Amino acid sequence: MGTFTTDESDKHEESYLSLGLTVSQSKKNNTEYPKVLLLLAAYLDRSVQKNEDLLDSNKIKDSSTIFHGHRAPDLSIKLYAERIFKYSECSPSCFVLALIYMERYLQQPHVYMTSLSVHRLLITSVVVAAKFTDDAFFNNAFYARVGGISTVEMNRLELDLLFNLDFRLKVDLETFGSYCLQLEKETMVLVIDRPIQQVHGVNSAKDLSRNSSIDESCKSELMRYSSQALQGCS
């Protein structure tokens, strides 16, 4: 996975990509990943490909943001999401909230999510979601090591996202539920694209398409988020 430094002046700053091994050594390799990670990764992969095709075909210049790197990281979105989940120990619902925050951020004119920005957008959105909705969370130095960036950059990314969202992090239950359904639709895309291949944590295409409505894991997260909202935690 390549470094995530935003500009040349940041090259002298600490790179936590190697320090990420220190984090991983303290964890066992028996993490069970929720289905939402697979669906989110598939959704983001398709969005990135669509945006890059659009930019190439129309000769559109993507507006560079603080989330853009000089080159795309080597780690896939799926593996990156799994890494974040494994070491941050955040709830699965954080990844649904993260997608909502990412898409709100991308409503800015001439800003597209590409392979140069998707990883930073994901780690930052998950961090903001975890701090907003989870009972416990880590500090930014730890999240930076998990995400493969410096603490300084993690702080910058978080502030930029918060200000662009106008600090409006509350998500109503209807919106949360609709995004759960949107991610569930990725199930059929996976079945069509990979009808025979095994998918991590899923035995077959039949298993992927076993539900036509919200997946049970997503239902439980919706109930969890609903409970927190009713308790005034949102």
N, C-alpha and C positions, 0 to 999 in steps of 0.2 A: 504494500500500500504506500503510495507516494506521500510526501509531506504535504501539509495543508496550509503552508504559509501563504498569506494573502498577497504580499508584495515583497520586493527584493529586500527592503529594509528590515523585514521580519526574519531573514535567514539566520541572523545571529541569535535569535531567541531559541529557547529550549524546544526541541522536538520531542513530543511525548509518544511518538510512534514506537520507539524502542522501549520506552518506559512502560508501554502498554503490556509488555511481556511480564513486567513485575506485577501488574494487576492480575493477569491471567494465571500466574503461578499460584495465587492464593485461592483460586476457584477450582472445583472439580469439574471434569468434563461430562457431567451427567444432567445438564440443564435440559428441561423439557420446554420447548418453545411453543407459545400459543399460536393458533392458526392465523391470527390477525397479522403477524409478522410476514408470513408468506404472502398473504393477500395484499398487504400494504406495499411490499417490495415489488410485486407484480404490477400493481397500479402505478407506482412511481417509475418503474422501468418503462412502461408503455408511454407515460406522460413525457418522460425525457426524450424517448425516441421520436415521439410525435412533434415535440417542440424543435428538436434538432433538424428533423426533416423539413419542417416549416421554415426555419431560419435559412437552411441551405437552398431550398427551392425558390424562395422569394428574395434571396440576397438581403435579408433583414439583419441588421446589426443588433445583437443582444446588448442591452444596457448592463454594463458591469456594475456589480454590487459588492458589498463587503463579503458576501458569501461566495463569490467567485474565486477559484484558485487558478493557477497558471496551467495546470494539467489535471486530468481526471485521475482520482485515486485508483489503485489497482484492485482494491477490495470491492466486491459487488454490493449493491444496495441490500440484498438479502442477508449476506454475511455481516454487513455493517449493522443492520437492525438487530440481528441476533446478538452481536457483540454488545450493543447498547443495553439490550434487555438483560443479558447474562450478568453484566457487571454493575449496572445501575440499580438493578433489583426494583425497577419501577413497575407499576401495575400495567396490564395490557391496555387499559383504557387510555393511558397516556399516549399510545401510538395513534389512537383514533383522534384524540385532541390535537396531537402534533400535525396530523394531516389537515385538520381544519385550520390551524394556525398557518401552515404553509400556504394553503390556498388563499387565505385572506391576505397574506403578505404578497402573493403573486398577482393580486388585483391591481397593482401599480402598473401604469402604462409602460410598455416596452421592456418589461421584466419577465424573463422566461426561466423556467427551471431546466437546467441542462446537466450534463455529467460533470460540469465544472462547479456546480453549486448545490446539487441535491444532497450530498453528504453533510455539508455544513448546515444546510437548512434543516435536515432531519435531526441531527444531534441537538441543535439549538432549540428546536420546537419541542423535542421530547423533554429536555431539561426544564423549559418553561412550564410545560404541562405537569411534570412531576412536582415542581415546586408549588404549583397552583392547586393540584387535586390530591396528591398523596400525603399521607400523614407524616412520613419520614422521607428525607432525601439527603444527598451528599452535597459537599461544597463544589464550587466550580473547578477547583484544582483537580479533584478526582474525576469529574465529568470530562475535563479537558484530556486527561490521560486516557480515558476510555475512548474518546472521540479522535484521538491522534492529533491534537492541536495544543498550542500553548495556553496557559491560564489567561494570559493577557488577551489572546484572540477570543477565547471562550467568553470572557467578560464583554468584549466589544460586540460580539455576535448577539449575545443575549440582550444587551441594551438596544442595539439596532432593531432587533425583532420587536421588542416591547414598545419602542417608540413608534414604529411603523404600524403596529396594531393599536396604537393609542392606549395601550395598557388595558384593552378590553378583552379579557381572557375568558369571561363567562360565556358558556355555550348552553343554549337551552336544550331540553331533552329531545325535542322534535328534530333539531339539527343533528344532535349526536346520533340519534337513531337512524336518520337518513344516511349519514356517513357509514354507519355499520352496514346498512343495506347496500350502499354503493360498493363497499369493499367485498361484500358477499358476492356481488356480480362478477368479481374477478375469478370466482370459482369456475364459472362456465368458460371463461377465457382460458384458464389453465387446462380445463378438460379438452377444449378444442385445440389449443396449441401443443399440449403434451398428453395425448390420449393414452399412451402406453408407458411413458417414463414414470418412475417413482419420484415423488416429491418429498422433500425432507419432512418427516413427521406424518406423512400420508401414504397409505399403502397402495392406492390405485385411484384411477379417475372416478371409479364408482364411489369411493369414500369421499372424494372431493365434492361430488354432486349429490350427496345423500340428503341435503336439506334444500328446499326451495325458498325458505324464508330465512330470517336471521339465524346464523349459527348459534348453537347453545352457548359457546364461549362469549359471543358478542351479546347475547341476551343477558348473561350474568353481569357483563360489564355495564350494560345499559341499566340494569337494576342497581348496580353499585353506584354508578354515577347519579342515578335518580335519587338514591338514598342520601348521598352527600349533598345534593342540591336542596333537598327538602330540609336537611339539617342546617342549611345556611353555610355550607362549606364551599359553595361555588362562587 
